[in-house]
Amino acid sequence: GLGKGERLLPEGWLDHARYKVAHSDENEMDYGRHWWLWPAFPGSLQCSGHEGQYIVVDPERDLVLVHLGKTPAESSPVVLSHLERIIRLF
């Protein structure tokens, strides 16, 4: 990761974070090192936070998408669907 020409993350960090260590049948996603690996967007990373907060990092699209706000757990599929549609715009 570079920002304004300066290295922000160590070289190789992205590959390290995307290394699959587990699979969740519940959400149909693989789990890397502290990141979910979203199969709809190979190479992307996703965080699922407290009360429906999400971060999606998609290096291929040069995109970081953040969803803040309190969202009931039962609405998570709707939020993820919206995020997926937004990502596909890029």
JOGINOR-V242567 format. One record per backbone hydrogen bond with DSSP energy under -1.0 kcal/mol. NH is the residue of the N-H (numbers start at 0). CO is the residue of the C=O. E is the energy in kcal/mol with one decimal. If there is no record, write none. Layout:
NH/CO/E, NH/CO/E
This chain:
2/5/-2.8, 5/2/-1.9, 7/0/-3.5, 8/0/-1.3, 12/9/-2.2, 15/11/-2.1, 16/12/-2.8, 17/13/-2.0, 18/15/-1.1, 20/30/-3.3, 21/30/-1.5, 23/28/-3.0, 29/36/-1.3, 30/21/-3.0, 31/34/-3.6, 32/16/-1.8, 33/31/-1.3, 35/45/-3.3, 36/29/-2.8, 40/37/-1.7, 43/40/-2.4, 44/56/-2.8, 45/35/-2.2, 46/54/-2.8, 48/52/-4.4, 51/48/-1.0, 53/66/-2.0, 54/46/-1.8, 55/64/-2.8, 56/44/-2.9, 57/62/-3.1, 62/57/-2.1, 64/55/-2.9, 66/53/-2.7, 70/50/-2.7, 74/71/-2.1, 75/72/-1.6, 78/74/-2.2, 79/75/-2.9, 80/76/-1.9, 81/77/-2.2, 82/78/-2.7, 83/79/-2.5, 84/80/-2.1, 85/81/-2.3, 86/82/-2.7, 87/83/-2.0, 88/85/-1.3, 89/86/-1.9
